Amino acid sequence: MKTTEIILLALLPALAFTSCVKDDLYNTPHPDRGAILLTTDWSRRGEAVPVPDSYTVEVAGTSFTLQKLVASLPGTFEPGSTELLAYNTPAGVSISGGTATIAADAQPEVLFGGFATVDVPQDDTLRTTLAMHQLFRHVQFALTITGGDAGRISTIRAHLSGIAPSIRLDTGEATGTATSIPIPFEREDRLLTAALWLPGTIAGAEQHTVVTLTFTDGKEQTVDTDVTRAFSNFNANKLIPLRLSGSLYAPVGTEVGGSTIIEWTDVEGGDVDANM
């Protein structure tokens, strides 16, 4: 009996040592899987455009909502190549299957997206930085009522046609069938202003501003203006706002057959500098 006890006692230190050696062979508590520490880089955005409060990350069939710019993704992942997709979800925008689509008659806010293929290491943590790109471009309108009877105008409705309704989050490609987006003009005395965030334009589609004025006598006039030249390079640089300004003439009540005239005369941030 004593001999047996002595043998067992002698084996215990060896077993303990063997266990320690085995544990030291692994770098993490997940030796068969890998972890991801993600840093999001939001520097690719326009001046004064804020970083979203939160964003979504999709990886390996799962999604997470994060707030911090540097965050450890929950859980662990199969080692090997995997895709990372990150984006915010602004008001007026739905996201499905890697594509963001603006809602009909919505006034969407700015969208960001980032995509990368990464290699998750086994029994280790991948530290990677994902560049977040501004995918929507800001468009600003300003119309000054320079002639006619401004007091006759009671309401203003407007929309911009030839706009892409969707954009791919991984490539930034504007997609879908060209559609019309409301222009939410606000009036202060003789100045009409509006601003939009847009995914882009569709190749081959023309862009038009269509403005309908309702006058105090109940009559309406609609003015369709071709602004395609101003949007000819719209998708090239989303960080620079496109600004269109011009003048509006509203016919006075005594004018027979008088018509509303809108001239977009100045463009900033596009290929056209003036006198469209």
C-alpha angles and dihedrals in degrees: 000000000000090000091054092049091049092052092049092048090050092052096051097075090047092051091048091050091049091052091051092051091050093052091049090059090073127069097199142024087254105059094167096047141043137233130219127221106192129200116189117209112208098176093110096083137103126268113287092005106137127227110250118255091234141007140191127240122199119197134155094353095309132097133208134191112222136182104184123082089225115041141155109235111237116256130002133282141219110268118252138051117346137161126245119203122179131178143148122238108228125191114278094025131102123196126206134154094358094306128108119210129188116230120246113269090002129137100222125202126224120300129209129190138179132186135181141156111230137182113235111210122223116246091003145077123259112219109199140162120220119202112224113210127204102240101181125066125217118237121192126193129195125179122180119202098227102166146016126036108324091179091067092067111095103165138009128207123179144163139184118227132202096049127144111243095202143036134194113242096211100048104018091234115157109230144174135058116316111263142177124259124200115247106217100212117190121196130218110175104299097349124092117192136176139164133201139184109219134185094218144270132291118243111255095015121120122226120223134174110219113194124183119194122196114203130211091256090059096253121132135208127190124203121197113197125184110228097164093122091057090055097041094111098025098129096050101080119016093179096071116072118233111228123193121186132174148133136278128206117201115195118240120240095255095054110107111223090352115170136205113251124202121186121184098204106165133045127183123189096021137083092270118074101183147336101042 
